[in-house]
Amino acid sequence: MLRHGLDTGWWGVPVTWVLVTRDDHLRQACSLARARQTGWWEAGARDSARPESSPRYDVDLIRESMAEIDAQEIAWDAQFAAQGVEPRRLRYEQIGADYEGSVRAVLTQLGVDATRVPPPQLERQADHLTEEWVRRFEADAD
């Protein structure tokens, strides 16, 4: 979240804001909880020289993460509304389903030649542990 507010005039040039959100807040919260426990914020970090850290299922941490995600989305929307900004909205799921099309749409909106789209720089981290946590959380919610 921005610490000093959203100043759309700071750059002195037109700015196109891109807001990426995720429909599946539960899986996002599981990822956030896991990253907080392990310090692995991107997939490549697992292969680095970091000490091993085993994440553990923590229903309270997942709930807190979901609440934070919800609060951040509300805060971003409020910031944009207060500044009269309508960001280009992308959904995480949309990017995953059509990476090239999503990047191309943003580049085109920016007036950048979109004939060549760079490959993704990050890889998806979700795995069997994410799915296990989702199942456990859903069972705990019942």
Secondary structure, DSSP 8 states (H G I E B T S, - for coil): --SS---TTTTSS----EEEE-S-HHHHHHHHHHHHHH---SGGGGGSS---------HHHHHHHHHHHHHHHHHHHHHHHHHT---EEEEHHHHHH-HHHHHHHHHHHHT---SS----SS-----HHHHHHHHHHHHHH-
